[in-house]
């Protein structure tokens, strides 16, 4: 059985994908929009030793599989990427065709893969030093690389598209402004933004709402970039970003707290402490806006330790359902005043980032290397599929720290535009 025949059995003949292999075999329509090329026996070894997602990812990242065409189209077209759906008789036939050699070849994972043993040396999951390393792995790639992928806003979180044809920059502005309005920001208020990235929310609050804003991030590169941007924008009197663990913020009595894309890094066991800490930083009547990726239900695993995302993209990342987050917030003392799911917006956001990466592909490869660029190409395209098909969601939850007599400070019927 040729490699092309094996491929066709795995993905199904209906997949609109062309396939070519180093053994000269081919499958799929020649006019297909996407073409996969298996370039060496090492790719087969990766797939034999880690069938499915991980084997394919390793082979692609290491350069032993090439993809010509749009990665999103490929991931959408492929019905399945494992042997799980094949009858036993077909599995035996595939195994015989491959032989034992691919199982015996020594093929180490690409260097972009995070080793669990390396993280274990830094303490238990979500210990401060281990969290710092996990953040460093993903966010300290290269500020220039992020500028190409994210665009001028440098916002690495779900945008909010006011219109179907809104630009990515317009949608990122709308996201920051929606957060600001939900928090009812006004001149003279104090905002704490945890996991602040490159300071987009901090600068938006300072520039457009006259708020004194403090942002903290575990990424040194983010903090340095943000401080420079703040100075260049003339916002230094109101805005500040520190290279700091949110748990080490000493100030208190904030009028509002925004957490945009941090909760995914917290971990289920740490959620009570996380929300308790943020609750303690607020004045009575203060608001918390928690914006994060979630699972669609409480039935899925919160973390896939052997999955592509955990090994290559977000080490130790954990996703909960929105129900878990709401319950944790309530149990700490927050009153939930609003919640919404923006998953379709995140799919569109990722489409913009993928287009940006494609437009700067050669520059990105020169900056961070082919392996890292391929990690991003695969990860972002896969996430579009995930959000479109409701494998993951994006929720904003607004909570209020009530006053002594239960006053919330929220108007009786806040409009969709808030506050």
Secondary structure as GFF3:
##gff-version 3
##sequence-region A 1 419
A	DSSP	alpha_helix	3	11	.	.	.	ID=ss1
A	DSSP	beta_strand	17	21	.	.	.	ID=ss2
A	DSSP	beta_strand	26	27	.	.	.	ID=ss3
A	DSSP	beta_strand	34	38	.	.	.	ID=ss4
A	DSSP	alpha_helix	41	49	.	.	.	ID=ss5
A	DSSP	alpha_helix	53	61	.	.	.	ID=ss6
A	DSSP	beta_strand	65	68	.	.	.	ID=ss7
A	DSSP	alpha_helix	71	77	.	.	.	ID=ss8
A	DSSP	alpha_helix	88	98	.	.	.	ID=ss9
A	DSSP	alpha_helix	101	104	.	.	.	ID=ss10
A	DSSP	alpha_helix	116	120	.	.	.	ID=ss11
A	DSSP	alpha_helix	128	139	.	.	.	ID=ss12
A	DSSP	alpha_helix	143	150	.	.	.	ID=ss13
A	DSSP	alpha_helix	168	182	.	.	.	ID=ss14
A	DSSP	beta_strand	190	194	.	.	.	ID=ss15
A	DSSP	alpha_helix	200	209	.	.	.	ID=ss16
A	DSSP	beta_strand	212	217	.	.	.	ID=ss17
A	DSSP	alpha_helix	220	232	.	.	.	ID=ss18
A	DSSP	beta_strand	239	243	.	.	.	ID=ss19
A	DSSP	three_ten_helix	246	248	.	.	.	ID=ss20
A	DSSP	beta_strand	254	260	.	.	.	ID=ss21
A	DSSP	three_ten_helix	263	265	.	.	.	ID=ss22
A	DSSP	three_ten_helix	268	270	.	.	.	ID=ss23
A	DSSP	alpha_helix	271	280	.	.	.	ID=ss24
A	DSSP	beta_strand	282	295	.	.	.	ID=ss25
A	DSSP	alpha_helix	308	308	.	.	.	ID=ss26
A	DSSP	pi_helix	309	313	.	.	.	ID=ss27
A	DSSP	alpha_helix	322	332	.	.	.	ID=ss28
A	DSSP	beta_strand	334	341	.	.	.	ID=ss29
A	DSSP	alpha_helix	343	359	.	.	.	ID=ss30
A	DSSP	alpha_helix	361	368	.	.	.	ID=ss31
A	DSSP	alpha_helix	370	388	.	.	.	ID=ss32
A	DSSP	beta_strand	392	401	.	.	.	ID=ss33
###
